[in-house]
Amino acid sequence: MNGSLAPPRVVALAGNPNTGKSSIFNMLTGAKQHVGNWPGKTVERVDGRFAHDGEEFNLVDLPGTYSLNAASPEEMIARDFLVGGEPDGAVVVVDAANLERNLYLAIQVLEIGIPTVIAVNMNDVARSRGLEIDPSVVSDQLDAPAVATVARTGKGLDDLRELIAATCVREESR
């Protein structure tokens, strides 16, 4: 727990299905959330904790969704958590190899006004397809911090922790 005994900051982990959300969740929290390769694998929210620079964070792995226009019970869980005002911030995980399709959700989350970090994940897959995604360009275009990650190897996750700590601040601190 941090020195002020404040409750942990709540950070939503959102993204399309199969973007590596649960892998990022596991790497950040040390959890063993089952990683599946099919839409709707996470059908409820799952909470886990991690600490960074003396502060605690409650990371909430939400079911995969393509947008906040919920069409299934799983998507409703994600939408209701994000829109309901619970999180202090959000990490939207996008697949670098399918970036355009993934940006719709990222833009919707940013429009809610939640402090958001974009995790441009699966850069290894993008590179194998001849794509090079520069997270600074993503950051500039979305006006939100972005970081390149490869969740299955842990690449970029230290930078992601730093951005979460710097970006996802409590409502009363904004």
Disulfide bonds with the S-S distance in Angstrom:
none
